[in-house]
Amino acid sequence: MEFNDILWKMENALREAETAYKQGEVPVGALVADLHGTILSSAYNQKEKDKDASAHAELIALRAAAKKKKDWRLTDCVLFVTLEPCPMCLSAILQYRLAKVIFGAYDPKGGAISLGYEFHKDPRLNHTFDVMGGVLHYECSQLISNFFKERRAQYQNINS
């Protein structure tokens, strides 16, 4: 996959994150594409809407891609996500057998890789995959930062 194609897909994931932002969800977007570049699914966080702690953008996109392919094995697929996956999502990615994960912003407080949970590299597990981080990092991290700044300001105004 060429770098321009990677950027284009991350920009699409970022649009999903912007949709989440507008709906009051933590702005994370994801999409799944096959190795030929065809987009199979896209999604954004829906934890608040669904009242479901597992309604992360990654999981929603992975479920939809598996349904479209009629197979839970996504060995010929790449996940694009605007924020480094959490441990739950990285574990799910492992179970779906993805070929690669490409993410935007690093998450030192909740990202599995930043926290040292590098499941994707563990040779004791039955699958490994490649990870690339930092694609459109600035744009992805700014969206999340702005979201939480606005939330904190709202809470401060309520408590004043």
Number of C-alpha atoms within 10 A of each C-alpha: 9 7 9 9 11 16 15 11 23 26 21 21 29 27 20 23 28 22 19 21 20 11 14 16 18 23 29 32 32 31 28 29 20 18 14 10 15 11 17 19 20 24 27 30 29 22 17 13 11 10 9 10 10 15 18 22 29 31 21 20 26 28 16 19 25 17 13 12 12 10 12 17 15 24 16 13 24 28 28 31 34 36 30 27 28 20 18 14 19 22 17 16 26 20 14 20 21 25 20 21 21 22 24 27 24 22 16 12 9 14 20 21 20 15 13 10 15 15 19 22 13 12 9 8 10 10 18 19 17 12 17 12 18 16 22 17 16 12 15 27 20 12 19 19 13 13 18 14 10 11 13 12 11 12 10 10 9 8 7 6
